Amino acid sequence: MLTKNNNVGLAGLPGTYLPPTKITTAELIEELGICYPDSHEDPEKRGKPLPLTWAEEYFGIRELPRDYRWVIDENTDLNRHPRGRLVKPLREEGGLYGVDLGVNAARIALNNAGLEGVDIGLLIEVTATPDTIALNTHQAIYYHELGMSGKTQTITLGIGCAGFFDALKIAEAYLHSRQAKYVLAIFQNCPSAPLATPMLREGCKHNLEAFACHMAFADGAVACIFKLVDGIEEGFLAHLFDHRFGADFDLMKVIVGGNFHSPTKASAYGAGYRMNGKAVKKAFVKLMLENYDRAPNLYEEVGLGDYSPQAIESFVLHQASKPAILSTLDKRPEIPRDHVPMIMGDKGNLAVASGPYALTERLAQSARGSLHVIMLLGSSAGGAGYGTAIYRKNF
């Protein structure tokens, strides 16, 4: 809960960036040759090709922003892949990686705020798909491309979908302690690189947990510049963030780095990205309900009067799955559905960037002083994080 005399707000509209190339989920299913696993609960489906509409029905996702190219070379089986194979280009060949997505989003955010890189006192990168796992040497690219000062401090948070709230808490601490006047937080997701490796692609063919990650996650980045705003009537009026740790920390696995999930384990596990879809959906709905149920108290505690869902311009939930969001709304029918953005259809699940992306789209359409309740859920190898915030537009 914010208790200072100045709230944290945004310096201009956040910057968003998606790669220019997209691929439909039907194309991915066809190109990967996905089949139902032999262990599927329905014996009639075992070993049979997955319907091309599976991802749209399961997630509500039709296409994904992914930095892939169709390539025909000596390794291409044209009988199976007449269009060629999907390949992730190397960075030196023009491929876009996490830092490239982040730089493009940050340039837009700086321009929107009327700032330059040298004005940034702290850079926070939040991602579950870092370009470098140790030492964070890729941050040198941010410094160079954005023209930041050598005095700019940097933090990389290797966390998942609720990382917006971690970044907000850190930004709040730096701003109130006057260690920074502006904090640039970059939320980037770049699964196209690890998901394109042959071992991981082959491993997902009979593993729906791994395959679900291929169908859901997309490339993209959002950059937010935080600053202190005058008074307490605008900006983030209140926010809460909690972690729920348990014995089962494998809702999500990223088996591409680190001592727990080294690349050598990928072949044994079947793929580098695995998601327990049923468990995640169950946790998502439960925690979204908890997020919403504590929003009225926050609303009233900050002096906004009696709570009314109609007074909230937007309820921005984590954009993981359209069916999961609809299940949440079914259990809370008082939430106006036209106040709930859903961007997954043509943007996929942008993971840590998904909530900020949906928020940015709504902010671009709203008037200053409008209210927003932001609700995000993150599931990671460490458990579940969930947050609630009330935001009044300050720019």
C-alpha positions in Angstrom: 0.0 0.0 0.0 1.4 3.4 -0.9 1.7 5.7 2.2 3.9 8.5 0.9 2.8 12.0 0.0 3.5 11.3 -3.7 2.3 8.4 -5.7 4.2 6.6 -8.4 2.9 7.4 -11.8 3.8 7.0 -15.4 5.9 9.5 -17.4 3.8 9.4 -20.6 2.2 6.5 -22.4 4.3 3.3 -22.2 6.0 2.0 -25.3 4.9 -1.3 -26.9 6.7 -3.3 -29.5 5.8 -6.6 -31.3 7.9 -8.1 -34.1 6.5 -7.5 -37.6 6.2 -11.2 -38.4 3.3 -13.3 -37.2 2.4 -17.0 -37.5 -1.0 -18.5 -37.0 -1.4 -21.3 -34.4 -2.9 -23.5 -37.2 0.3 -23.1 -39.2 2.3 -24.0 -36.1 0.3 -27.2 -35.5 0.7 -28.2 -39.1 4.4 -27.4 -39.3 5.3 -29.2 -36.1 3.1 -32.2 -36.9 1.6 -32.3 -33.4 -0.3 -35.4 -32.3 -2.2 -36.3 -29.2 0.1 -38.1 -26.8 -0.3 -41.9 -26.4 -1.2 -41.3 -22.7 -4.1 -39.0 -23.6 -7.2 -39.6 -21.4 -9.4 -40.2 -24.5 -8.2 -43.5 -26.1 -9.9 -42.4 -29.4 -7.5 -39.4 -29.7 -4.2 -41.1 -28.8 -1.6 -40.7 -31.5 -4.0 -38.7 -33.8 -3.1 -35.3 -35.3 -4.2 -32.4 -33.3 -7.0 -30.3 -34.9 -5.7 -27.1 -36.4 -8.2 -25.2 -34.3 -6.9 -26.6 -31.0 -5.0 -23.5 -29.8 -7.9 -21.1 -30.6 -10.3 -23.3 -28.7 -8.0 -24.0 -25.8 -6.4 -20.5 -25.4 -8.4 -18.2 -27.7 -5.3 -17.5 -29.7 -5.4 -17.4 -33.5 -2.0 -16.0 -34.3 1.3 -15.1 -32.5 3.8 -12.4 -33.0 7.0 -14.5 -33.4 10.2 -13.6 -35.1 10.3 -16.6 -37.4 11.1 -17.0 -41.1 10.0 -19.6 -43.5 13.2 -21.2 -44.9 13.7 -23.9 -47.6 17.1 -25.6 -47.5 18.7 -29.0 -47.8 17.1 -30.1 -44.5 13.5 -29.3 -45.6 11.1 -32.1 -46.5 9.0 -30.4 -49.1 6.4 -33.2 -49.0 5.7 -32.5 -45.4 6.6 -28.7 -45.4 5.8 -27.2 -48.8 6.3 -23.7 -47.4 9.6 -24.6 -45.8 10.6 -24.8 -42.1 10.1 -22.2 -39.5 13.5 -20.8 -38.4 14.6 -18.2 -35.8 17.2 -16.0 -37.5 20.5 -15.3 -35.7 20.8 -11.8 -34.4 23.6 -11.0 -36.8 21.2 -12.0 -39.6 18.5 -9.6 -38.5 16.8 -11.7 -35.9 15.0 -9.9 -33.0 15.9 -11.1 -29.5 14.7 -9.9 -26.1 17.0 -6.9 -25.9 15.9 -5.8 -29.4 12.3 -6.0 -28.4 13.0 -4.0 -25.2 15.1 -1.4 -27.0 12.3 -0.7 -29.5 9.7 -0.4 -26.8 11.9 1.8 -24.7 12.6 4.2 -27.5 8.8 4.7 -27.9 8.4 5.2 -24.2 11.2 7.8 -24.0 9.7 9.7 -26.9 6.3 9.7 -25.3 7.7 11.0 -22.1 9.9 13.6 -23.7 13.0 12.1 -22.1 16.4 10.7 -23.2 18.2 7.7 -22.1 20.6 9.8 -19.9 17.6 10.9 -17.8 17.0 7.3 -16.6 18.3 6.6 -13.1 17.4 2.9 -12.9 16.7 0.3 -15.6 14.7 -2.7 -14.6 14.4 -5.6 -17.1 11.7 -8.1 -16.3 11.7 -11.3 -18.3 11.6 -15.1 -18.1 13.5 -15.3 -21.4 16.7 -13.4 -20.8 19.3 -13.1 -23.6 22.1 -14.0 -21.1 21.5 -16.1 -18.0 24.5 -15.1 -16.0 26.2 -11.7 -15.6 23.4 -10.0 -17.7 26.0 -8.7 -20.2 23.2 -8.1 -22.7 22.3 -5.0 -20.6 25.3 -3.3 -22.3 23.1 -3.2 -25.5 20.4 -1.2 -23.6 23.1 1.3 -22.5 24.5 1.7 -26.0 21.2 1.8 -27.9 19.3 4.0 -25.5 22.2 6.4 -24.7 22.0 5.8 -21.0 24.6 7.3 -18.6 27.2 5.1 -16.9 25.5 6.2 -13.7 22.3 4.4 -14.6 21.8 1.4 -12.3 20.4 -1.8 -13.7 18.4 -4.8 -12.3 17.2 -7.9 -14.2 14.3 -9.8 -12.7 14.0 -13.4 -14.0 10.4 -13.8 -13.1 7.1 -14.4 -14.8 3.7 -13.0 -15.5 3.1 -10.9 -12.4 6.5 -9.2 -12.7 4.9 -5.8 -13.2 4.2 -5.6 -9.5 7.8 -6.5 -8.6 9.1 -3.7 -10.9 6.5 -1.2 -9.4 7.7 -2.0 -5.9 11.3 -1.5 -6.8 10.6 1.7 -8.7 8.6 3.0 -5.8 11.6 2.4 -3.4 14.1 4.1 -5.8 11.9 7.1 -6.5 10.9 7.8 -2.9 14.5 7.5 -1.7 15.5 9.9 -4.5 18.0 7.4 -5.9 16.3 8.0 -9.3 14.1 10.6 -10.8 12.9 8.3 -13.6 12.8 4.5 -13.6 12.6 2.6 -16.9 11.0 -0.8 -16.6 11.2 -3.1 -19.6 8.9 -6.1 -19.7 10.0 -8.4 -22.5 9.1 -11.9 -23.6 11.1 -13.6 -26.4 10.2 -17.4 -26.5 10.8 -17.6 -30.3 14.5 -18.3 -29.7 14.4 -21.3 -27.3 11.2 -22.7 -28.8 12.9 -22.8 -32.3 15.7 -25.2 -31.3 15.3 -28.6 -33.0 15.5 -30.6 -29.7 12.8 -28.6 -28.1 10.5 -28.7 -31.2 10.8 -32.4 -31.5 10.3 -32.9 -27.8 6.9 -31.3 -27.9 5.3 -33.5 -30.5 3.8 -36.0 -28.0 3.8 -33.8 -24.9 0.9 -31.4 -24.7 2.4 -29.6 -21.7 5.3 -28.6 -23.8 3.2 -28.1 -26.9 0.9 -25.7 -25.0 3.9 -23.3 -24.6 4.5 -23.4 -28.4 0.9 -22.4 -29.0 0.5 -19.7 -26.3 3.6 -17.6 -25.8 4.5 -14.7 -28.1 7.3 -12.2 -28.7 6.8 -8.7 -27.5 7.9 -5.9 -25.1 6.4 -3.0 -23.1 8.5 -0.2 -21.6 7.1 1.9 -18.7 8.8 4.9 -17.3 7.9 5.5 -13.6 8.1 8.8 -11.8 6.7 10.5 -8.7 3.6 12.6 -9.4 2.4 15.6 -7.4 0.0 14.7 -4.6 -1.9 11.5 -4.1 -4.8 11.9 -6.4 -3.2 10.4 -9.5 -0.9 7.6 -10.4 -0.9 4.3 -8.6 -3.3 5.0 -5.7 -2.7 1.6 -4.1 -1.2 -1.7 -4.9 -0.8 -5.1 -3.3 1.4 -8.0 -4.3 1.7 -11.4 -2.8 3.6 -14.6 -3.4 2.1 -18.0 -2.7 4.8 -20.6 -2.4 4.1 -24.3 -2.1 5.7 -27.7 -2.4 4.8 -27.9 -6.1 6.9 -25.3 -7.9 6.7 -26.9 -11.3 3.6 -25.1 -12.7 6.1 -23.8 -15.3 9.5 -25.2 -16.3 12.0 -23.5 -18.4 14.6 -26.2 -19.0 17.1 -24.1 -20.9 19.4 -22.9 -18.3 20.3 -22.8 -14.6 21.4 -25.7 -12.4 17.9 -27.1 -11.9 17.0 -27.0 -15.5 20.1 -27.3 -17.6 19.9 -27.8 -21.3 21.1 -31.4 -21.0 17.9 -32.2 -19.2 15.7 -31.0 -22.1 15.8 -34.3 -23.9 14.8 -36.2 -20.8 11.9 -33.9 -20.1 10.8 -33.7 -23.7 11.1 -29.9 -24.2 12.6 -26.8 -22.8 9.3 -25.1 -21.9 6.6 -27.0 -20.1 3.4 -25.8 -18.5 0.9 -27.7 -16.5 -2.0 -26.2 -18.3 -4.8 -27.6 -16.1 -3.1 -26.6 -12.9 -2.3 -23.1 -14.2 -5.9 -22.5 -15.3 -7.2 -23.6 -12.0 -4.8 -21.3 -10.2 -5.5 -18.5 -12.6 -9.2 -18.4 -11.9 -8.8 -18.8 -8.1 -6.2 -16.0 -7.8 -8.0 -13.7 -10.2 -11.1 -14.0 -7.9 -8.9 -13.2 -4.9 -7.5 -10.2 -6.7 -10.9 -8.9 -7.6 -12.4 -9.5 -4.1 -9.8 -7.3 -2.4 -10.2 -4.5 -4.9 -13.3 -2.9 -3.2 -11.4 -2.5 0.1 -8.5 -0.8 -1.8 -10.9 1.4 -3.6 -12.5 2.7 -0.5 -9.3 2.9 1.5 -7.9 5.5 -0.9 -10.9 7.7 -0.5 -12.7 7.0 -3.8 -16.1 6.4 -2.1 -18.3 3.4 -2.2 -17.1 0.8 -4.6 -19.0 0.2 -7.9 -17.7 -2.0 -10.7 -19.3 0.4 -13.2 -17.1 3.2 -12.0 -13.9 1.3 -13.1 -13.1 2.1 -16.7 -11.0 -1.1 -17.2 -10.3 -4.3 -15.4 -7.0 -5.4 -16.9 -6.4 -9.1 -16.1 -3.3 -11.1 -17.1 -3.8 -12.1 -20.8 -3.0 -15.8 -20.5 -6.2 -17.5 -21.8 -9.5 -16.2 -23.0 -11.5 -19.2 -21.6 -9.8 -18.6 -18.2 -10.7 -14.9 -18.2 -14.3 -15.8 -19.1 -14.4 -18.4 -16.3 -13.4 -15.7 -13.9 -16.0 -13.3 -15.2 -18.7 -16.0 -15.0 -18.0 -16.2 -11.2 -18.2 -12.4 -10.8 -21.0 -11.3 -13.1 -21.1 -7.8 -11.7 -17.9 -7.0 -13.7 -19.0 -5.4 -17.0 -17.5 -7.5 -19.7 -16.9 -4.6 -22.0 -14.6 -3.2 -19.3 -12.3 -6.2 -19.6 -9.8 -6.1 -22.5 -8.7 -9.3 -24.1 -5.8 -9.1 -26.5 -4.7 -12.8 -26.8 -6.5 -13.5 -30.1 -3.8 -11.9 -32.3 -1.1 -11.2 -29.8 -0.9 -14.4 -27.9 0.3 -14.7 -24.3 3.1 -12.1 -23.9 3.8 -13.4 -20.4 5.2 -10.6 -18.2 4.4 -8.0 -21.0 0.8 -9.1 -21.4 -0.8 -7.1 -18.6 1.2 -3.9 -19.3 0.4 -4.3 -23.0 -3.4 -4.5 -22.4 -3.1 -1.6 -19.9 -1.3 0.6 -22.5 -4.0 0.0 -25.1 -6.6 1.1 -22.6 -4.6 4.1 -21.5 -4.2 5.3 -25.0 -8.0 5.4 -25.3 -8.8 7.0 -21.9 -8.9 10.5 -20.5 -6.7 11.8 -17.7 -8.1 11.0 -14.3 -9.7 7.7 -15.4 -9.5 4.8 -13.0 -8.0 1.4 -13.7 -7.9 -1.8 -11.6 -5.0 -3.8 -12.8 -5.0 -7.5 -12.0 -2.1 -9.8 -12.9 -1.2 -13.4 -12.2 2.2 -15.0 -12.6 3.1 -18.6 -12.3 6.7 -19.6 -12.2 9.1 -22.2 -11.0 8.9 -20.5 -7.6 5.1 -20.6 -7.1 2.4 -18.0 -7.9 2.5 -14.3 -7.6 -0.6 -12.2 -7.8 -1.2 -8.5 -7.5 -3.9 -5.8 -7.5 -3.5 -2.1 -8.2 -5.7 0.9 -8.6 -4.4 3.4 -11.1 -5.7 6.9 -12.0 -4.2 8.2 -15.2 -1.7 11.0 -14.5 -0.6 12.2 -18.0 
